[in-house]
Amino acid sequence: MAASYSLILSKGTHLIDEDTRARIVDAIANGEPVVEIPVDRYHDGTRTLATVVVAHVVALFPHDSVDDVEVPTNVTPLLRRA
């Protein structure tokens, strides 16, 4: 997955690609309560299928490059448990 966008939710930030961003925007535009999408939960390149409650989407923003991934200071990323 080319993580070209960050999906900011009320409780975390996830990396997504262009197709996933389009699915989220379509769900919002169509008034759908949930959308099923692949996300990179731990920012390690591993995709996990997630059902996202659309009301928890705070923002979507693009990255200029893959190295441009930066978690905002007001968001705590989910951490992988041992």
URSUL-V754148 format. One record per helix or strand of 2 or more residues. SS is the DSSP state (H for helix, E for strand). FROM is the first residue (numbers start at 0). TO is the last residue. If there is no record, write none. Layout:
ss->{SS/SS}
from->{FROM/FROM}
to->{TO/TO}
This chain:
ss->{E/E/H/E/E/H/E/H}
from->{4/11/17/33/47/53/56/65}
to->{8/15/28/39/52/55/61/67}
